[in-house]
C-alpha cells in the first residue's frame, strides 16, 4: 500500500530540485562559448567533490562512508557522470532546448525499466502521465529536429544514462544515507576528469569564469540532494513524470531573466506538464 503523504513529500522534493537544476545547465552553456567543455565538466564534478566529500567522510566515518552499497553507489555515480558529460558535449553544438528534449526521454525509460530493476508496479496511469509530460515538453520547447546530428545523439545517450542514474538512486536509497549517496554522485566523475586534466586543459579562465565555475558545484549539490530525498519517499516510476517540471523552471528563468513570454502553444505545453504531475499526486491509491 502506497503511503500517500510520503509520495507527496517525494514529489515536493523533486520539484524543488527541478526548479534549481536548470541553473547548472545555463551556467555550463554560458561557459562553453569560451572554455573547453571538458574543463567545465571537471568544474562541475570537482566542485561538487571538494565541497561535500571531505565533510561527508568526516561526519559519517569510514564505516558509514564505505558499506554494502558502495559498489552500487559507484555505478550510480558513473551513470550521472556519463549522462552529464554527454549532455554538456551536446549543448556545445545544439540549442539547450533541443538537447533537453532528447534528455527527457529518461522518465519514459524509468517507467519501463523500474518494473524489471526495482520490481515496481507499472500502471496505465504512470505510463499515461509520462506520455502527457513528454507531449507537453515538446510543445514547450518545440525542438527543431531537422538539424538532428551526432550531437543530438549525444543528448539522447545522456537521457539513457540519466534514467539509469534515477533508477540506481531509488535502489541505493533503501539502505544508504542521503549525504553519502550525494557524495558518491561526484566521486567517479571527479576522479576521472582530474586524472585526465593534462590531456584536455588548454585555457586559463578569468576571474568571472572562475566564479561561475565555482558556482556549479554548490548548485549541483543542492539540486541533487533534493532528488535523493525525493526517491527516498516515492517510487521511481511514480516520480518519473514529475521530471518534466524541469521544462517549467526553464520557462520561468526565460521569463524572469530574458523577458521571453510564452506563446499559446508553450502555455498549453506547461499545462500538460503540470497535469501529469497533478494526476500522479492525487491518484496515489491507484498506483
Secondary structure by P-SEA (a helix, b strand, c coil): cccaaaaaaaaaaaaaaaacaaaaaaaaaaacccccaaaaaaaaaaaaaaacaaaaaaacccccccccaaaaaaaaaaaaaaaaaaaaaaaccccaaaaaaaacaaaaaaaaaccccccccccaaaaaaaaaaaaaaaaacccccccccaaaaaaaaaaaaaaaaaaaaaaacccccaaaaaaaccaaaaaaaaaaccccccccccaaaaaaaaaaaaaaaaaaaaaaaaaaccccccccccccaaaaaaaaaaaacccccccaaaaaaaaaaaaaaaaaaaccccc
